[in-house]
Amino acid sequence: MPERNIVAKELAEILSVISHPARVRIIEELGQGEKDVSELVELTGLHQPTVSQHLAALRSRRLVHDR
């Protein structure tokens, strides 16, 4: 049972990270292929610092990777 609690906690943390609409948009765009920050800014209509902050949150949970 403790393992199930750990999995539930991890899943809840991941869902909380992707619960922001801007992060969903970023994930949606990245699902279509690799993009740099400037492309994500253009596609989402968000400001560059905002995109960078959301990407950092997604990277912190290893939901996206950078190169």
C-alpha positions in Angstrom: 0.0 0.0 0.0 2.8 2.6 0.7 3.9 2.3 -2.9 0.4 3.3 -4.1 0.6 6.3 -1.9 3.9 7.3 -3.4 2.5 6.9 -6.9 -0.6 8.9 -6.0 1.5 11.7 -4.5 3.8 11.8 -7.6 0.7 11.9 -9.9 -0.9 14.7 -8.0 2.3 16.7 -8.2 2.5 16.2 -12.0 -1.1 17.1 -12.4 -0.7 20.3 -10.4 2.2 21.3 -12.6 0.2 20.8 -15.8 -3.0 22.3 -14.5 -2.1 25.8 -15.7 -3.6 26.6 -19.1 -0.4 28.1 -20.4 1.5 25.0 -19.6 -1.1 22.9 -21.3 -0.7 25.1 -24.5 3.1 24.7 -24.3 2.8 20.9 -23.9 0.4 20.9 -26.8 2.8 22.8 -29.0 5.8 20.6 -28.0 3.7 17.5 -28.8 3.8 18.6 -32.4 7.6 18.7 -32.3 10.7 20.3 -30.9 10.5 24.1 -30.6 12.6 26.8 -29.1 11.4 29.5 -26.7 10.9 32.1 -29.4 8.7 29.8 -31.4 6.6 29.0 -28.3 6.3 32.8 -27.6 4.9 33.3 -31.1 2.6 30.3 -31.0 1.2 30.9 -27.6 1.1 34.7 -27.5 2.8 34.7 -24.2 5.7 36.9 -23.2 9.2 35.3 -23.3 9.8 35.5 -19.5 6.4 33.8 -19.0 7.2 31.0 -21.4 10.6 30.5 -19.8 9.0 30.3 -16.3 6.5 27.8 -17.4 9.2 25.7 -19.1 11.2 25.7 -15.9 8.2 24.4 -14.0 7.7 21.6 -16.6 11.5 20.8 -16.6 11.5 20.6 -12.8 9.0 17.6 -13.0 10.9 16.2 -16.0 7.9 16.7 -18.3 10.0 18.5 -20.9 13.7 18.4 -21.6 16.0 21.1 -23.0 19.0 20.9 -25.4 
